[in-house]
Amino acid sequence: IGAELQAWLNASVQLYPDVPPIIERWMLQGIPLVIVTFGNADYQRTKITLTELPHTAAHFVSASQRKVDVIRSLREQYPDGPIYYLEDKVAELDSVRDAGIQDICTVRVDRPEIGRAHV
């Protein structure tokens, strides 16, 4: 990742203030947190690192893949617990529904238009 992009990421990527305590509580309870993100793996990995978000695993979805396929494979990896899929793109949520994946709670997160990338 180039220096200019790295500087932008450092200045702009942040978590909502109520996210870290919730994630920490879930991790202490043994609830796995799997991050599924679309795009360049190096860029996405940098974003995740900057948030210092604890997580069990991360899946980087390339242009030749679909998030719904990763979600389906996560259901196979974690068959016993609920899966909550948080997404800000309606089309991605529709693809989970259209794939017939019924036991995953899908939640749309509206992003505020404030010029900062919130995770």
Disulfide bonds with the S-S distance in Angstrom:
none
